[in-house]
């Protein structure tokens, strides 16, 4: 498994993003989905991480948006055949590293209540539930979490 900063604008990476969108379309109505589109992922304050297998295929991805007082995890996704093999943890740890390197000491995220495996994953890695942050508002289809990063 190879983990690196890459552009999200690559065909195999865009396929992962499309798979994530298709999955979330089955769970939540459009007004409850707070996604960052490709143009947003290409902004200078965004770091995008890709995990590739031994053959170079993209199997997982995620982004961190660097802001003045925190960083936000977005678009974390692992292809089904690669789940439970450490890819999600590798992405998240790299995103946390990028946030820390940029001077952020708090990482936040928004996910949905129907994604139980994701909620359990974030719990295991030290994320705790909190109220809305940034421009988010209370929504029964949103769960907000954060983790303090060591200085």
N, C-alpha and C positions, 0 to 999 in steps of 0.2 A: 504494500500500500504506500502510495506517494502522496503527500499533502503539500500543496503549494498555493501561493497567491496566483490567480490567473484572471483572465477576462471572462465575464459571463457570456460574452458575445461570440461563442464558438458553437458549432452545430451540436456536438454531443452534450455540452453543458446546457444549451437551450432546451435540449430534449429532457434533461432532468427537471428543469424549471417547468416545462409543459406538463410533465408527469405530476409534479406537485400541484399545479393549478387544477388539473383534472381530478386529482384526489380530493382537494379541498372543495371543488364544485359539488362533490357528492355529499359533503358534510354541512356546508354553511351557505346561506343566501349571499349574493354579491355584496349587499350593503354591510354585511358583517365580516367581510374579508378585507384585511388591511395589508395588501401586498405592495411590494415595491416592484415596479415594472422594469423592463430592461434599461430604459433610459435612466431611471433612478439608480439602478445598480452600477451604471457606468460613471456616476458622479465622483469627483475627486475625494470626497470625504467617506467613500465606501471602500472597504477591503473585501474582496471576494475570494473565497477559498474553495479549491476543488481537490477531491480525493480521486486518484486514478489507480486502477488495478495494475497488475504486472504487465499486462498487454497495452497499457496506456489508455484504457477506456475510462471515461468519467463515471464514477459510481456514487458520488456524494458531493454536496456543495452547501455553501452557506455564506452569508454576508454579515458584516458588522458596519453599522453607520456610526461614524464618529461625530459626536456633538460636544458642545462646550462643557456640559456638566455630567454627561454619561455617554455610553455607547449603547446601541440597540442591535440585537441579533435579529436578522431577517433571513427568510428563504432557506432555512436549514432543511435539507432533504437527503435521504439515502434511498437508493434504488432498492426495491424489495429483496432482491437476491443477495444484497450486501448487508442487510440488517442483522444485528446481534453479532457483528464481527469487529466492532470497534471504530467503524468509519464515522459515526455521528460524534462520538467522543473526540476523535482526532480533529474533526472540523471545529467543534465547539472550543476545544483547548487552544487551537490555533487562532480562532477569532478572539478569544480572551487575551491571548498574547498580543495580538495586534492592537487591541483596545488599550492594554497596559502600556505598550510601547508608545502610544499616542498620548499618554498622560491621563487616560480615563481610569477612575477607581471604582466605577460602578457600571455594571452591564445590566440592561433591562431587556425584556422581551414581552411580546403579546402572543398568546396562542389560544386555542379554543378548548372548551370543556369536553368536546367529543374526541379529542386526541389524548386518550388516557395513557398510551405508551409514551408519548412525548412528555406529558406532565410528570410521569414517574421518572423518566430519564433526567429531566431538569432537577427534580427533587434530589435524586442521587448525586448530582454534581453540584449541589450546594445552592441552588436557586430557591428563593422563598417567595411566597405570594405577597402581593402588595396591591395598592390601588392604582388607578390609571396614572400614566406619566405622559409628559410631552403634550401632544395634541389629542391624545385618546380621551374618551369619555366612558363612563360606566356603560357596560353592555353585557347582557346575560350570555352572549356568545363569545365573550373575551375573558381570558384569565391573564393577569399581569404578574410578572415575576421579576426578581432582580437578584444579583449576586454582587457582593462587595469584593473587589480585587485587592490583593495585597499590594502595598506600596513598594 
